[in-house]
Amino acid sequence: EAGPRSREGAAPAGALTEQNRELMDTIAARDLLMTELHHRTGNNLALIVALIRMSRRQAKLDETRGALQDLENRVAALSKAHELMQRAAVAGTVPAKDLLRDVARNAENAFNAEELRVRIEVECEPLTLDGKIAVDIALIVGELITNAYKHAFRGRDEGVISVGLAETPEGDLTLRISDNGVGLEDGADRPERSNSLGWNLIRTLTFQNNGTLEVIGQDGLTVEIGFTPDR
């Protein structure tokens, strides 16, 4: 009787083995598809940045060049965050310091010119960010650096922008962007209340991440944003 029982037991085991093999093949095919999708997305973002940059260089009007420069900076920030997510050892997480440095270097390349040279300093703890907040922080930092280039250094030919990101003991994040520029004059409009596209984007991304926003206009301009990531 041992023989029949062994054969009966072998049939379910064989079926389970085949199901597992099919499942592994499906997972492998899905991973290959996702890898190809991310690769193409990264290539498309890089191509868009290159096309915007080309259009900016060919533009005749200062207003057009300025608008294209802002757009280039925004798309480049997305591209850098996406690139780092694909390179990260843990899928979907991004090394925060690498992200901030890449956004800073991109802004320096986009905005520095003979009439204005700005150095961007990055200080960041060894943090990793999940994909969504990494993209949001990259966009916010890009917008605030752009604003500093546009408004902070009037009448000057050089300046410094500092970008810092730290984690509190409770696991919240504090982002701080400051410059050594002209700051805010007494009675000046509060920039965080501006209806510009940039500040609307900053406010939206901040509040989507349960954030708080504070702007200090003495000794240059400092913007401090606290994030409380979903837990």
VOTORLO-110993 format. One line per field, with one value per residue (C-alpha): z, x, y; residue number from 1. Coordinates in Angstrom, 3 decimals, padded with zeros to 6 digits. Last residue first. Layout:
N
up	[Z ...]
east	[X ...]
north	[Y ...]
num	[NUM ...]
***
This chain:
231
up	[009.799 007.369 007.266 009.567 007.677 009.078 006.663 007.404 004.927 005.695 003.949 004.395 007.787 008.721 006.578 008.436 006.676 008.434 006.917 008.669 007.058 007.096 003.875 001.616 003.487 002.314 -001.260 -001.606 000.009 -002.169 -005.360 -004.611 -003.864 -007.266 -009.250 -007.793 -005.496 -002.828 000.813 001.539 000.078 002.734 001.119 002.319 005.254 006.565 003.879 003.504 003.144 001.071 000.506 002.761 001.864 003.747 003.053 006.016 005.856 009.139 009.081 011.685 013.191 016.819 017.573 014.806 011.387 009.550 006.131 005.261 002.221 002.385 -000.358 -000.738 -002.774 -005.628 -008.060 -005.931 -006.679 -006.043 -004.449 -002.833 -005.526 -008.572 -007.341 -004.024 -005.736 -007.838 -004.704 -003.095 -006.122 -006.428 -002.710 -002.913 -005.991 -004.451 -001.200 -003.049 -005.072 -001.943 -000.111 -002.694 -003.133 000.472 001.994 003.300 005.830 006.547 007.956 005.508 004.964 001.458 000.457 -002.716 -004.085 -006.146 -009.011 -010.552 -013.493 -015.132 -014.875 -012.392 -012.997 -014.684 -013.652 -010.070 -010.035 -011.254 -008.629 -005.890 -007.068 -007.235 -003.771 -002.306 -003.784 -002.767 000.796 000.988 -000.128 -001.923 -001.146 -003.561 -003.875 -001.271 -002.906 -004.495 -008.142 -009.448 -006.716 -007.428 -011.077 -010.203 -007.731 -010.265 -013.034 -010.820 -009.908 -013.594 -014.447 -011.975 -012.952 -016.661 -016.012 -014.146 -016.958 -019.551 -017.786 -017.535 -021.183 -022.236 -020.119 -021.457 -025.028 -027.844 -026.945 -028.505 -025.249 -023.503 -026.285 -025.989 -022.203 -022.546 -025.048 -022.778 -019.742 -021.774 -022.939 -019.368 -018.333 -021.242 -020.408 -016.789 -017.811 -020.260 -017.565 -015.093 -017.592 -018.481 -014.810 -014.274 -017.206 -015.981 -012.485 -013.924 -015.978 -012.943 -010.843 -013.496 -013.805 -010.021 -009.968 -012.753 -010.843 -007.650 -009.476 -010.933 -007.500 -006.067 -008.838 -008.162 -004.445 -005.138 -007.378 -005.154 -002.298 -004.518 -005.789 -002.247 -001.188 -004.140 -003.303 000.464 000.000]
east	[003.562 002.853 005.687 005.547 007.424 008.791 009.670 012.115 012.635 015.429 016.034 019.066 020.069 016.403 013.532 012.380 009.856 008.057 006.145 004.591 004.075 001.482 003.074 000.307 000.734 004.307 003.631 000.767 002.665 005.746 003.685 001.675 004.992 006.406 003.251 003.086 000.179 002.526 001.663 004.990 006.764 005.408 005.035 007.597 006.704 010.253 012.588 012.999 016.389 019.170 021.135 023.000 020.722 018.691 016.976 015.970 014.176 013.189 011.986 009.902 011.104 010.344 014.046 014.038 015.519 017.666 017.801 019.940 020.336 022.529 022.625 025.687 026.209 028.016 027.675 025.530 023.036 020.065 021.225 018.134 015.478 015.961 018.698 016.896 013.605 015.263 016.806 013.360 011.760 014.443 014.262 010.490 010.704 013.380 011.406 008.277 010.201 011.842 008.496 006.965 009.869 010.670 013.534 016.865 018.860 022.575 022.237 022.298 024.293 024.354 026.125 025.116 027.647 026.265 028.017 026.132 027.122 029.283 026.524 025.212 021.565 021.278 024.582 024.181 020.594 021.679 024.396 021.876 019.356 022.153 023.418 019.927 019.315 022.708 022.136 018.655 019.637 016.437 014.024 011.666 013.635 016.375 019.824 019.030 020.016 016.457 015.336 018.356 017.396 013.787 014.850 017.283 014.658 012.075 014.586 015.493 011.812 011.563 014.860 014.046 010.652 012.247 014.774 011.999 010.097 013.241 014.168 010.663 010.755 014.211 012.921 014.940 014.747 017.396 019.185 015.876 014.700 017.860 017.501 013.847 014.829 017.623 015.328 012.685 015.295 016.427 012.812 012.261 015.397 014.322 010.839 012.339 014.511 011.621 009.433 012.224 012.801 009.058 008.773 011.720 010.231 006.874 008.532 010.470 007.301 005.426 008.272 008.341 004.582 004.837 007.573 005.535 002.523 004.675 006.048 002.537 001.343 004.255 003.507 -000.177 000.736 003.491 001.118 -001.018 002.132 003.391 -000.016 -000.047 003.450 003.001 000.000]
north	[056.242 059.057 061.571 064.617 067.291 070.551 073.322 076.131 078.961 081.395 084.699 086.924 088.225 088.800 087.501 084.390 082.125 079.266 076.357 073.365 069.985 067.216 065.906 067.237 070.531 070.967 069.856 072.343 075.214 074.751 074.391 077.542 079.253 078.342 079.083 082.578 083.435 084.765 084.196 082.480 085.507 087.888 091.275 093.796 096.027 096.157 094.840 091.097 089.405 090.948 087.753 085.372 082.472 079.872 076.557 074.399 071.054 069.449 065.837 064.005 060.716 061.584 062.118 064.759 064.089 066.614 068.267 071.281 073.529 076.626 079.263 081.474 084.626 086.327 089.221 091.486 094.254 091.985 088.754 087.268 087.706 085.496 083.155 082.768 081.985 079.271 077.739 077.718 076.042 073.357 072.619 072.202 069.950 067.720 067.554 066.404 063.794 062.387 062.503 060.205 057.772 057.012 058.912 057.649 059.620 060.007 063.559 066.402 069.562 070.990 074.213 076.047 078.530 081.394 083.158 086.080 088.303 085.658 083.063 080.535 079.613 076.202 074.652 075.860 074.589 071.136 071.015 071.799 069.189 066.598 067.506 067.304 063.849 062.468 063.685 062.158 058.655 057.546 054.726 052.944 049.742 049.354 049.446 052.794 053.282 053.382 055.742 057.929 058.346 059.173 061.859 063.324 063.377 065.057 067.773 068.130 068.645 071.506 073.143 072.991 074.570 077.470 077.978 077.793 080.590 082.711 082.189 083.200 086.357 087.236 087.032 085.471 081.782 079.533 078.744 078.080 075.751 073.675 073.496 072.447 069.738 068.446 068.345 066.475 063.960 063.315 062.775 060.375 058.386 058.049 056.941 054.423 052.894 052.861 050.996 048.563 047.746 047.401 044.958 042.900 042.791 041.658 038.917 037.697 037.710 035.710 033.189 032.828 032.203 029.619 027.791 027.899 026.476 023.688 022.812 022.809 020.460 018.120 018.072 017.436 014.449 013.052 012.283 010.021 008.298 007.758 006.414 004.022 002.648 002.312 000.000]
num	[231 230 229 228 227 226 225 224 223 222 221 220 219 218 217 216 215 214 213 212 211 210 209 208 207 206 205 204 203 202 201 200 199 198 197 196 195 194 193 192 191 190 189 188 187 186 185 184 183 182 181 180 179 178 177 176 175 174 173 172 171 170 169 168 167 166 165 164 163 162 161 160 159 158 157 156 155 154 153 152 151 150 149 148 147 146 145 144 143 142 141 140 139 138 137 136 135 134 133 132 131 130 129 128 127 126 125 124 123 122 121 120 119 118 117 116 115 114 113 112 111 110 109 108 107 106 105 104 103 102 101 100 99 98 97 96 95 94 93 92 91 90 89 88 87 86 85 84 83 82 81 80 79 78 77 76 75 74 73 72 71 70 69 68 67 66 65 64 63 62 61 60 59 58 57 56 55 54 53 52 51 50 49 48 47 46 45 44 43 42 41 40 39 38 37 36 35 34 33 32 31 30 29 28 27 26 25 24 23 22 21 20 19 18 17 16 15 14 13 12 11 10 9 8 7 6 5 4 3 2 1]
***
